[in-house]
Amino acid sequence: MGGEHDIAQANTLQYYQSLIPNSQFVIIRNSGHETMHDNLEEELKVLSGFLRKLD
C-alpha cells in the first residue's frame, strides 16, 4: 500500500509486494507516505476489504 503522492515509487512498492504471497498492491488516492493521516477513510476501506478476503 502506498500513497498517490508517496516518495516511494510505485515500481518499488510493486517489487516488494511481489515477494509477499497473497498480498495486494494498492495506491491510496490523495495521500502521501502517511496514508492513514492523509486519507484514513480510503485506507480503512482497503484494509477492511483485504481482511474480509482472508476469511
N, CA, C, O and CB atoms as a CASP TS submission, in Angstrom:
PFRMAT TS
TARGET T0000
AUTHOR 0000-0000-0000
METHOD Language model
MODEL 1
PARENT N/A
ATOM      1  N   MET     1       0.852  -1.161   0.000  1.00  0.00           N
ATOM      2  CA  MET     1       0.000   0.000   0.000  1.00  0.00           C
ATOM      3  C   MET     1       0.901   1.228   0.000  1.00  0.00           C
ATOM      4  O   MET     1       1.857   1.321   0.771  1.00  0.00           O
ATOM      5  CB  MET     1      -0.971  -0.005   1.220  1.00  0.00           C
ATOM      6  N   GLY     2       0.587   2.131  -0.847  1.00  0.00           N
ATOM      7  CA  GLY     2       1.341   3.365  -0.920  1.00  0.00           C
ATOM      8  C   GLY     2       0.423   4.520  -1.255  1.00  0.00           C
ATOM      9  O   GLY     2      -0.720   4.323  -1.667  1.00  0.00           O
ATOM     10  N   GLY     3       0.919   5.698  -1.077  1.00  0.00           N
ATOM     11  CA  GLY     3       0.136   6.884  -1.367  1.00  0.00           C
ATOM     12  C   GLY     3       0.331   7.349  -2.800  1.00  0.00           C
ATOM     13  O   GLY     3       1.374   7.123  -3.412  1.00  0.00           O
ATOM     14  N   GLU     4      -0.688   7.997  -3.312  1.00  0.00           N
ATOM     15  CA  GLU     4      -0.649   8.532  -4.676  1.00  0.00           C
ATOM     16  C   GLU     4       0.541   9.484  -4.862  1.00  0.00           C
ATOM     17  O   GLU     4       1.129   9.549  -5.942  1.00  0.00           O
ATOM     18  CB  GLU     4      -1.969   9.263  -5.001  1.00  0.00           C
ATOM     19  N   HIS     5       0.880  10.207  -3.817  1.00  0.00           N
ATOM     20  CA  HIS     5       1.982  11.171  -3.873  1.00  0.00           C
ATOM     21  C   HIS     5       3.124  10.733  -2.954  1.00  0.00           C
ATOM     22  O   HIS     5       3.852  11.568  -2.417  1.00  0.00           O
ATOM     23  CB  HIS     5       1.489  12.582  -3.479  1.00  0.00           C
ATOM     24  N   ASP     6       3.273   9.432  -2.780  1.00  0.00           N
ATOM     25  CA  ASP     6       4.273   8.841  -1.890  1.00  0.00           C
ATOM     26  C   ASP     6       5.674   9.043  -2.459  1.00  0.00           C
ATOM     27  O   ASP     6       5.868   9.042  -3.675  1.00  0.00           O
ATOM     28  CB  ASP     6       3.991   7.338  -1.676  1.00  0.00           C
ATOM     29  N   ILE     7       6.637   9.214  -1.575  1.00  0.00           N
ATOM     30  CA  ILE     7       8.029   9.315  -2.008  1.00  0.00           C
ATOM     31  C   ILE     7       8.525   7.963  -2.527  1.00  0.00           C
ATOM     32  O   ILE     7       9.410   7.912  -3.382  1.00  0.00           O
ATOM     33  CB  ILE     7       8.923   9.806  -0.847  1.00  0.00           C
ATOM     34  N   ALA     8       7.955   6.873  -2.013  1.00  0.00           N
ATOM     35  CA  ALA     8       8.291   5.533  -2.508  1.00  0.00           C
ATOM     36  C   ALA     8       7.643   5.348  -3.884  1.00  0.00           C
ATOM     37  O   ALA     8       6.437   5.536  -4.041  1.00  0.00           O
ATOM     38  CB  ALA     8       7.810   4.417  -1.503  1.00  0.00           C
ATOM     39  N   GLN     9       8.441   4.986  -4.857  1.00  0.00           N
ATOM     40  CA  GLN     9       7.945   4.814  -6.225  1.00  0.00           C
ATOM     41  C   GLN     9       7.065   3.572  -6.336  1.00  0.00           C
ATOM     42  O   GLN     9       7.298   2.571  -5.659  1.00  0.00           O
ATOM     43  CB  GLN     9       9.118   4.719  -7.213  1.00  0.00           C
ATOM     44  N   ALA    10       6.060   3.649  -7.190  1.00  0.00           N
ATOM     45  CA  ALA    10       5.125   2.534  -7.370  1.00  0.00           C
ATOM     46  C   ALA    10       5.848   1.260  -7.790  1.00  0.00           C
ATOM     47  O   ALA    10       5.494   0.176  -7.326  1.00  0.00           O
ATOM     48  CB  ALA    10       4.064   2.894  -8.409  1.00  0.00           C
ATOM     49  N   ASN    11       6.849   1.364  -8.653  1.00  0.00           N
ATOM     50  CA  ASN    11       7.553   0.146  -9.080  1.00  0.00           C
ATOM     51  C   ASN    11       8.316  -0.503  -7.928  1.00  0.00           C
ATOM     52  O   ASN    11       8.456  -1.726  -7.899  1.00  0.00           O
ATOM     53  CB  ASN    11       8.520   0.468 -10.221  1.00  0.00           C
ATOM     54  N   THR    12       8.805   0.281  -6.992  1.00  0.00           N
ATOM     55  CA  THR    12       9.471  -0.265  -5.806  1.00  0.00           C
ATOM     56  C   THR    12       8.461  -0.981  -4.917  1.00  0.00           C
ATOM     57  O   THR    12       8.724  -2.078  -4.424  1.00  0.00           O
ATOM     58  CB  THR    12      10.183   0.855  -5.013  1.00  0.00           C
ATOM     59  N   LEU    13       7.315  -0.357  -4.718  1.00  0.00           N
ATOM     60  CA  LEU    13       6.264  -0.981  -3.914  1.00  0.00           C
ATOM     61  C   LEU    13       5.792  -2.284  -4.554  1.00  0.00           C
ATOM     62  O   LEU    13       5.566  -3.272  -3.855  1.00  0.00           O
ATOM     63  CB  LEU    13       5.079  -0.018  -3.738  1.00  0.00           C
ATOM     64  N   GLN    14       5.644  -2.291  -5.864  1.00  0.00           N
ATOM     65  CA  GLN    14       5.207  -3.497  -6.568  1.00  0.00           C
ATOM     66  C   GLN    14       6.248  -4.608  -6.450  1.00  0.00           C
ATOM     67  O   GLN    14       5.888  -5.779  -6.337  1.00  0.00           O
ATOM     68  CB  GLN    14       4.935  -3.184  -8.046  1.00  0.00           C
ATOM     69  N   TYR    15       7.509  -4.261  -6.474  1.00  0.00           N
ATOM     70  CA  TYR    15       8.554  -5.267  -6.311  1.00  0.00           C
ATOM     71  C   TYR    15       8.415  -5.959  -4.956  1.00  0.00           C
ATOM     72  O   TYR    15       8.384  -7.187  -4.892  1.00  0.00           O
ATOM     73  CB  TYR    15       9.952  -4.626  -6.447  1.00  0.00           C
ATOM     74  N   TYR    16       8.331  -5.188  -3.880  1.00  0.00           N
ATOM     75  CA  TYR    16       8.218  -5.780  -2.548  1.00  0.00           C
ATOM     76  C   TYR    16       6.911  -6.539  -2.383  1.00  0.00           C
ATOM     77  O   TYR    16       6.868  -7.577  -1.721  1.00  0.00           O
ATOM     78  CB  TYR    16       8.327  -4.702  -1.480  1.00  0.00           C
ATOM     79  N   GLN    17       5.857  -6.027  -2.979  1.00  0.00           N
ATOM     80  CA  GLN    17       4.575  -6.736  -2.930  1.00  0.00           C
ATOM     81  C   GLN    17       4.696  -8.095  -3.596  1.00  0.00           C
ATOM     82  O   GLN    17       4.100  -9.065  -3.128  1.00  0.00           O
ATOM     83  CB  GLN    17       3.469  -5.910  -3.608  1.00  0.00           C
ATOM     84  N   SER    18       5.454  -8.182  -4.674  1.00  0.00           N
ATOM     85  CA  SER    18       5.601  -9.452  -5.393  1.00  0.00           C
ATOM     86  C   SER    18       6.329 -10.513  -4.564  1.00  0.00           C
ATOM     87  O   SER    18       6.233 -11.703  -4.864  1.00  0.00           O
ATOM     88  CB  SER    18       6.350  -9.224  -6.697  1.00  0.00           C
ATOM     89  N   LEU    19       7.040 -10.100  -3.545  1.00  0.00           N
ATOM     90  CA  LEU    19       7.770 -11.030  -2.686  1.00  0.00           C
ATOM     91  C   LEU    19       6.910 -11.603  -1.556  1.00  0.00           C
ATOM     92  O   LEU    19       7.324 -12.543  -0.877  1.00  0.00           O
ATOM     93  CB  LEU    19       8.975 -10.339  -2.101  1.00  0.00           C
ATOM     94  N   ILE    20       5.727 -11.043  -1.354  1.00  0.00           N
ATOM     95  CA  ILE    20       4.867 -11.448  -0.239  1.00  0.00           C
ATOM     96  C   ILE    20       3.650 -12.190  -0.787  1.00  0.00           C
ATOM     97  O   ILE    20       2.802 -11.586  -1.444  1.00  0.00           O
ATOM     98  CB  ILE    20       4.425 -10.213   0.606  1.00  0.00           C
ATOM     99  N   PRO    21       3.557 -13.498  -0.520  1.00  0.00           N
ATOM    100  CA  PRO    21       2.414 -14.276  -1.021  1.00  0.00           C
ATOM    101  C   PRO    21       1.069 -13.710  -0.534  1.00  0.00           C
ATOM    102  O   PRO    21       0.959 -13.243   0.599  1.00  0.00           O
ATOM    103  CB  PRO    21       2.547 -15.739  -0.584  1.00  0.00           C
ATOM    104  N   ASN    22       0.071 -13.758  -1.388  1.00  0.00           N
ATOM    105  CA  ASN    22      -1.305 -13.326  -1.080  1.00  0.00           C
ATOM    106  C   ASN    22      -1.421 -11.847  -0.744  1.00  0.00           C
ATOM    107  O   ASN    22      -2.398 -11.423  -0.126  1.00  0.00           O
ATOM    108  CB  ASN    22      -1.845 -14.129   0.070  1.00  0.00           C
ATOM    109  N   SER    23      -0.435 -11.067  -1.145  1.00  0.00           N
ATOM    110  CA  SER    23      -0.502  -9.628  -0.878  1.00  0.00           C
ATOM    111  C   SER    23      -1.128  -8.911  -2.070  1.00  0.00           C
ATOM    112  O   SER    23      -1.329  -9.496  -3.134  1.00  0.00           O
ATOM    113  CB  SER    23       0.910  -9.054  -0.580  1.00  0.00           C
ATOM    114  N   GLN    24      -1.425  -7.654  -1.868  1.00  0.00           N
ATOM    115  CA  GLN    24      -2.026  -6.832  -2.918  1.00  0.00           C
ATOM    116  C   GLN    24      -1.249  -5.523  -3.022  1.00  0.00           C
ATOM    117  O   GLN    24      -0.702  -5.029  -2.036  1.00  0.00           O
ATOM    118  CB  GLN    24      -3.539  -6.561  -2.627  1.00  0.00           C
ATOM    119  N   PHE    25      -1.212  -4.978  -4.222  1.00  0.00           N
ATOM    120  CA  PHE    25      -0.612  -3.664  -4.447  1.00  0.00           C
ATOM    121  C   PHE    25      -1.749  -2.657  -4.579  1.00  0.00           C
ATOM    122  O   PHE    25      -2.602  -2.785  -5.458  1.00  0.00           O
ATOM    123  CB  PHE    25       0.312  -3.657  -5.726  1.00  0.00           C
ATOM    124  N   VAL    26      -1.757  -1.665  -3.710  1.00  0.00           N
ATOM    125  CA  VAL    26      -2.826  -0.662  -3.703  1.00  0.00           C
ATOM    126  C   VAL    26      -2.212   0.721  -3.544  1.00  0.00           C
ATOM    127  O   VAL    26      -1.312   0.928  -2.730  1.00  0.00           O
ATOM    128  CB  VAL    26      -3.853  -0.941  -2.565  1.00  0.00           C
ATOM    129  N   ILE    27      -2.711   1.657  -4.332  1.00  0.00           N
ATOM    130  CA  ILE    27      -2.333   3.065  -4.187  1.00  0.00           C
ATOM    131  C   ILE    27      -3.518   3.795  -3.554  1.00  0.00           C
ATOM    132  O   ILE    27      -4.638   3.731  -4.059  1.00  0.00           O
ATOM    133  CB  ILE    27      -1.936   3.709  -5.578  1.00  0.00           C
ATOM    134  N   ILE    28      -3.260   4.483  -2.454  1.00  0.00           N
ATOM    135  CA  ILE    28      -4.282   5.261  -1.762  1.00  0.00           C
ATOM    136  C   ILE    28      -4.315   6.652  -2.377  1.00  0.00           C
ATOM    137  O   ILE    28      -3.325   7.383  -2.346  1.00  0.00           O
ATOM    138  CB  ILE    28      -4.005   5.330  -0.222  1.00  0.00           C
ATOM    139  N   ARG    29      -5.462   7.005  -2.933  1.00  0.00           N
ATOM    140  CA  ARG    29      -5.611   8.319  -3.578  1.00  0.00           C
ATOM    141  C   ARG    29      -5.497   9.463  -2.571  1.00  0.00           C
ATOM    142  O   ARG    29      -5.785   9.306  -1.385  1.00  0.00           O
ATOM    143  CB  ARG    29      -6.959   8.402  -4.303  1.00  0.00           C
ATOM    144  N   ASN    30      -5.077  10.591  -3.073  1.00  0.00           N
ATOM    145  CA  ASN    30      -4.994  11.833  -2.283  1.00  0.00           C
ATOM    146  C   ASN    30      -4.191  11.664  -0.996  1.00  0.00           C
ATOM    147  O   ASN    30      -4.575  12.175   0.056  1.00  0.00           O
ATOM    148  CB  ASN    30      -6.390  12.321  -1.940  1.00  0.00           C
ATOM    149  N   SER    31      -3.081  10.948  -1.089  1.00  0.00           N
ATOM    150  CA  SER    31      -2.244  10.776   0.095  1.00  0.00           C
ATOM    151  C   SER    31      -0.777  10.706  -0.300  1.00  0.00           C
ATOM    152  O   SER    31      -0.424  10.451  -1.451  1.00  0.00           O
ATOM    153  CB  SER    31      -2.649   9.512   0.868  1.00  0.00           C
ATOM    154  N   GLY    32       0.051  10.941   0.691  1.00  0.00           N
ATOM    155  CA  GLY    32       1.496  10.816   0.510  1.00  0.00           C
ATOM    156  C   GLY    32       1.965   9.554   1.205  1.00  0.00           C
ATOM    157  O   GLY    32       1.303   8.518   1.132  1.00  0.00           O
ATOM    158  N   HIS    33       3.103   9.633   1.879  1.00  0.00           N
ATOM    159  CA  HIS    33       3.682   8.464   2.528  1.00  0.00           C
ATOM    160  C   HIS    33       2.877   8.042   3.759  1.00  0.00           C
ATOM    161  O   HIS    33       2.825   6.856   4.084  1.00  0.00           O
ATOM    162  CB  HIS    33       5.125   8.748   2.923  1.00  0.00           C
ATOM    163  N   GLU    34       2.257   8.987   4.437  1.00  0.00           N
ATOM    164  CA  GLU    34       1.483   8.680   5.641  1.00  0.00           C
ATOM    165  C   GLU    34       0.005   8.552   5.275  1.00  0.00           C
ATOM    166  O   GLU    34      -0.807   9.426   5.577  1.00  0.00           O
ATOM    167  CB  GLU    34       1.687   9.777   6.731  1.00  0.00           C
ATOM    168  N   THR    35      -0.317   7.452   4.624  1.00  0.00           N
ATOM    169  CA  THR    35      -1.666   7.281   4.081  1.00  0.00           C
ATOM    170  C   THR    35      -2.746   7.352   5.144  1.00  0.00           C
ATOM    171  O   THR    35      -3.831   7.875   4.889  1.00  0.00           O
ATOM    172  CB  THR    35      -1.764   5.968   3.361  1.00  0.00           C
ATOM    173  N   MET    36      -2.465   6.832   6.336  1.00  0.00           N
ATOM    174  CA  MET    36      -3.504   6.839   7.378  1.00  0.00           C
ATOM    175  C   MET    36      -3.817   8.244   7.871  1.00  0.00           C
ATOM    176  O   MET    36      -4.906   8.491   8.391  1.00  0.00           O
ATOM    177  CB  MET    36      -3.074   5.974   8.553  1.00  0.00           C
ATOM    178  N   HIS    37      -2.883   9.159   7.714  1.00  0.00           N
ATOM    179  CA  HIS    37      -3.132  10.545   8.115  1.00  0.00           C
ATOM    180  C   HIS    37      -3.742  11.357   6.972  1.00  0.00           C
ATOM    181  O   HIS    37      -4.554  12.255   7.191  1.00  0.00           O
ATOM    182  CB  HIS    37      -1.829  11.203   8.586  1.00  0.00           C
ATOM    183  N   ASP    38      -3.334  11.021   5.754  1.00  0.00           N
ATOM    184  CA  ASP    38      -3.768  11.797   4.602  1.00  0.00           C
ATOM    185  C   ASP    38      -5.137  11.387   4.080  1.00  0.00           C
ATOM    186  O   ASP    38      -5.894  12.231   3.600  1.00  0.00           O
ATOM    187  CB  ASP    38      -2.762  11.674   3.508  1.00  0.00           C
ATOM    188  N   ASN    39      -5.463  10.098   4.167  1.00  0.00           N
ATOM    189  CA  ASN    39      -6.741   9.615   3.641  1.00  0.00           C
ATOM    190  C   ASN    39      -7.162   8.377   4.427  1.00  0.00           C
ATOM    191  O   ASN    39      -7.185   7.268   3.895  1.00  0.00           O
ATOM    192  CB  ASN    39      -6.639   9.297   2.114  1.00  0.00           C
ATOM    193  N   LEU    40      -7.489   8.580   5.683  1.00  0.00           N
ATOM    194  CA  LEU    40      -7.844   7.480   6.585  1.00  0.00           C
ATOM    195  C   LEU    40      -9.030   6.675   6.059  1.00  0.00           C
ATOM    196  O   LEU    40      -9.018   5.446   6.123  1.00  0.00           O
ATOM    197  CB  LEU    40      -8.163   8.022   7.975  1.00  0.00           C
ATOM    198  N   GLU    41     -10.038   7.344   5.548  1.00  0.00           N
ATOM    199  CA  GLU    41     -11.235   6.644   5.067  1.00  0.00           C
ATOM    200  C   GLU    41     -10.880   5.637   3.963  1.00  0.00           C
ATOM    201  O   GLU    41     -11.343   4.496   3.991  1.00  0.00           O
ATOM    202  CB  GLU    41     -12.273   7.661   4.543  1.00  0.00           C
ATOM    203  N   GLU    42     -10.081   6.050   3.018  1.00  0.00           N
ATOM    204  CA  GLU    42      -9.696   5.157   1.918  1.00  0.00           C
ATOM    205  C   GLU    42      -8.818   4.009   2.426  1.00  0.00           C
ATOM    206  O   GLU    42      -8.979   2.865   1.999  1.00  0.00           O
ATOM    207  CB  GLU    42      -8.952   5.947   0.818  1.00  0.00           C
ATOM    208  N   GLU    43      -7.902   4.312   3.324  1.00  0.00           N
ATOM    209  CA  GLU    43      -7.041   3.260   3.870  1.00  0.00           C
ATOM    210  C   GLU    43      -7.859   2.214   4.612  1.00  0.00           C
ATOM    211  O   GLU    43      -7.634   1.017   4.433  1.00  0.00           O
ATOM    212  CB  GLU    43      -5.987   3.861   4.805  1.00  0.00           C
ATOM    213  N   LEU    44      -8.799   2.642   5.438  1.00  0.00           N
ATOM    214  CA  LEU    44      -9.635   1.695   6.171  1.00  0.00           C
ATOM    215  C   LEU    44     -10.495   0.859   5.229  1.00  0.00           C
ATOM    216  O   LEU    44     -10.727  -0.323   5.484  1.00  0.00           O
ATOM    217  CB  LEU    44     -10.523   2.436   7.164  1.00  0.00           C
ATOM    218  N   LYS    45     -10.963   1.459   4.155  1.00  0.00           N
ATOM    219  CA  LYS    45     -11.745   0.736   3.153  1.00  0.00           C
ATOM    220  C   LYS    45     -10.900  -0.370   2.520  1.00  0.00           C
ATOM    221  O   LYS    45     -11.359  -1.503   2.375  1.00  0.00           O
ATOM    222  CB  LYS    45     -12.267   1.707   2.065  1.00  0.00           C
ATOM    223  N   VAL    46      -9.674  -0.039   2.149  1.00  0.00           N
ATOM    224  CA  VAL    46      -8.772  -1.018   1.535  1.00  0.00           C
ATOM    225  C   VAL    46      -8.416  -2.125   2.528  1.00  0.00           C
ATOM    226  O   VAL    46      -8.466  -3.306   2.183  1.00  0.00           O
ATOM    227  CB  VAL    46      -7.489  -0.327   1.028  1.00  0.00           C
ATOM    228  N   LEU    47      -8.059  -1.751   3.752  1.00  0.00           N
ATOM    229  CA  LEU    47      -7.693  -2.747   4.756  1.00  0.00           C
ATOM    230  C   LEU    47      -8.865  -3.664   5.092  1.00  0.00           C
ATOM    231  O   LEU    47      -8.692  -4.877   5.215  1.00  0.00           O
ATOM    232  CB  LEU    47      -7.194  -2.060   6.019  1.00  0.00           C
ATOM    233  N   SER    48     -10.038  -3.094   5.237  1.00  0.00           N
ATOM    234  CA  SER    48     -11.229  -3.900   5.539  1.00  0.00           C
ATOM    235  C   SER    48     -11.508  -4.904   4.426  1.00  0.00           C
ATOM    236  O   SER    48     -11.803  -6.070   4.690  1.00  0.00           O
ATOM    237  CB  SER    48     -12.454  -2.994   5.747  1.00  0.00           C
ATOM    238  N   GLY    49     -11.415  -4.450   3.197  1.00  0.00           N
ATOM    239  CA  GLY    49     -11.633  -5.337   2.057  1.00  0.00           C
ATOM    240  C   GLY    49     -10.620  -6.461   2.007  1.00  0.00           C
ATOM    241  O   GLY    49     -10.975  -7.604   1.716  1.00  0.00           O
ATOM    242  N   PHE    50      -9.366  -6.154   2.286  1.00  0.00           N
ATOM    243  CA  PHE    50      -8.323  -7.172   2.290  1.00  0.00           C
ATOM    244  C   PHE    50      -8.580  -8.200   3.388  1.00  0.00           C
ATOM    245  O   PHE    50      -8.483  -9.405   3.153  1.00  0.00           O
ATOM    246  CB  PHE    50      -6.942  -6.527   2.477  1.00  0.00           C
ATOM    247  N   LEU    51      -8.908  -7.722   4.584  1.00  0.00           N
ATOM    248  CA  LEU    51      -9.139  -8.629   5.709  1.00  0.00           C
ATOM    249  C   LEU    51     -10.362  -9.513   5.478  1.00  0.00           C
ATOM    250  O   LEU    51     -10.362 -10.677   5.879  1.00  0.00           O
ATOM    251  CB  LEU    51      -9.311  -7.833   6.999  1.00  0.00           C
ATOM    252  N   ARG    52     -11.405  -8.979   4.837  1.00  0.00           N
ATOM    253  CA  ARG    52     -12.589  -9.787   4.539  1.00  0.00           C
ATOM    254  C   ARG    52     -12.252 -10.949   3.618  1.00  0.00           C
ATOM    255  O   ARG    52     -12.842 -12.023   3.738  1.00  0.00           O
ATOM    256  CB  ARG    52     -13.677  -8.924   3.906  1.00  0.00           C
ATOM    257  N   LYS    53     -11.309 -10.749   2.698  1.00  0.00           N
ATOM    258  CA  LYS    53     -10.917 -11.801   1.765  1.00  0.00           C
ATOM    259  C   LYS    53     -10.163 -12.930   2.461  1.00  0.00           C
ATOM    260  O   LYS    53     -10.070 -14.032   1.921  1.00  0.00           O
ATOM    261  CB  LYS    53     -10.060 -11.220   0.653  1.00  0.00           C
ATOM    262  N   LEU    54      -9.625 -12.673   3.650  1.00  0.00           N
ATOM    263  CA  LEU    54      -8.867 -13.694   4.359  1.00  0.00           C
ATOM    264  C   LEU    54      -9.761 -14.747   5.009  1.00  0.00           C
ATOM    265  O   LEU    54      -9.303 -15.849   5.310  1.00  0.00           O
ATOM    266  CB  LEU    54      -8.001 -13.049   5.409  1.00  0.00           C
ATOM    267  N   ASP    55     -11.015 -14.421   5.222  1.00  0.00           N
ATOM    268  CA  ASP    55     -11.931 -15.373   5.878  1.00  0.00           C
ATOM    269  C   ASP    55     -12.178 -16.588   5.053  1.00  0.00           C
ATOM    270  O   ASP    55     -12.923 -17.476   5.469  1.00  0.00           O
ATOM    271  CB  ASP    55     -13.241 -14.721   6.185  1.00  0.00           C
TER
END
